Amino acid sequence: MSDDSRKCPFSGGIDRRDFLNGVAVSAATLAMASKASAQATPGMQDDPGYYPPLQHNLRGSHPGSFENAHALRDGTFWEHAKKPEDTHAIYDLVIAGAGISGLSAAYFFRKAKPNAKILILDNHDDFGGHAKRNEYDLNGRLELLNGGTELIDSPRPYSKVAAGLLADLGIDPVKLTEECDRPELYKDLSPSIWFDKETFGKDALVVGQGRGGDEGKMPWKDFLAQCPLDAETQADILRVVEGDEDVMPGLTSDQKKDKLSRISYRDYLKDYLKVNATTLAFFQTITHDEYGTGIDAEPALDCWGFGIPGFKGLKLAPGSTDRMGNTAAGYQDNPDLPTFHFPDGNATIARALVRRLIPSVLSGSTAEDIVTAHANYAALNKAGAPLAIRLSSTVVGAKNIGTPENSKGVEIAYVRAGNVYRVHAANCILAGYNMMIPYICPELPEAQKEALHSLVKVPLVYTSVAIRNWQSWHRLGIRSISAPMGYFTSIQL
């Protein structure tokens, strides 16, 4: 596809993939004509100028979003909380969580009951949950980047319900991929790898190859010859990325897959490919972007399914097994499905849902025009509206009115600006962090509580940076930097 054969409808001719896993750089990207966005100011969502996408610093579980939940977990919240104020408000549905799942729940409920009265509560200062949107105003030009979930990708394939929701919202990943995917962007720039002195004996940025799917044109043997690596390590890495030895002779493909599912990728490299310690360090963080953990914590089978190197010689038959994770299995069973990235990641999906639920928040009607639409946060929580999204509101209690078997509804308590409020609903959906549910809803059966407590969130840090001059990247001839043992392991334009 030539540069001018198709134009991505929301990119101004710039590719959608101007993002970083780790540190994001949005310089010279997504040049969309727009008026300067209103400046973000702290405070409540009804305050003039309130606009979270322009807020910087920590934007995931940001300060102010987790303190009440932590106190509830620790058993100290009710010791210091104010007496709940009964609002006497009654809803058909109250949802805890304004992420994509909570917003989708509201969408489906309203679709079934168009006149339903719905309240959505969220502890964050913005809707979207993991689907955060980062905006930058650079000299009056709007620059966008995802601040969390980035891709329409996994699980593969989407269920009929999930795919149907995207269709309802006017989002066609196949069509958008055809219009917006430009693999030729940065074609004259190369990936690179940063070797740190502490691990590899010398600080060096070597241009020509990368890790984690961003591969360059330089042959690996030539690239490795330029790296601060001894001959043994060079040979080991080359064997991982290009070797074709069967290190599990005598086993069928199914037997090999079963064995790979029971060992980590690190153990596979160490015990089967017999690589040295420096080679293990080189690959240790290759799984960080996708899984948030190193190769010592990821099954070798999932790494094969995800396309990580080292398995060529096993000649495994394509296809998943029941011992694979959803993401890896999806890539094996549906390798040709599109992977699409809006300029702000999946924040566009959250915004599209909000537009359907409260049309006055966002203008337009298509997947293209919503990308640059400015959200009116003051319209989210209008008094008397049939549906409201109330931000900075942490749900701290949800209990049946009566016994669970004979419930007459649900009583929900939430804290906002230091005050505790009580509302009532015929139905309640808890669409936030699952591990918080036992603290919010203590009447759950013990077995269910135990299962919910077993869930653990993996910390994954994305940092987006808007730079006014990207020529340093151009002079180095690079589009990405992989840092095997760095704090940020992947940096991309």
Secondary structure, 3 states (H helix, E strand, C coil): CCCCCCCCCCCCCCCCCCCCCCEEECCCCCCECCCCCCCCCCCCCCCCCCCHHHCCCCCCCCCCCCHHHHHHHHCCHHHHCCCCEEEEEEEEEEEECCEHHHHHHHHHHHHHCCCCCEEEECCCCCCECCCCEEEEEECCEEEEEECCCCCECCCCCCCHHHHHHHHHCCCCHHHHHHHHCCCCCCCCCEEEEEECHHHHCCCEEEECCCCCCCCCCCCHHHHHHCCCCCHHHHHHHHHHHHCCCCCCCCCCHHHHHHHHCCCEHHHHHHHHCCCCHHHHHHHCCCCHHHHCCCCCCCEHHHHHHCCCCCCHHHCCCCCCCCCCCHHHHHHHHCCCCCCECCCCCCHHHHHHHHHHHCHHHCCCCCCCCCCCCCCCHHHCCCCCCCEEEECCCEEEEEEECCCCCCCCCEEEEEEECCEEEEEEEEEEEECCCHHHHHHHCCCCCHHHHHHHHCCCCCCCCCEEECCCCCHHHHHHCEEEEECCCCCCCEEEC
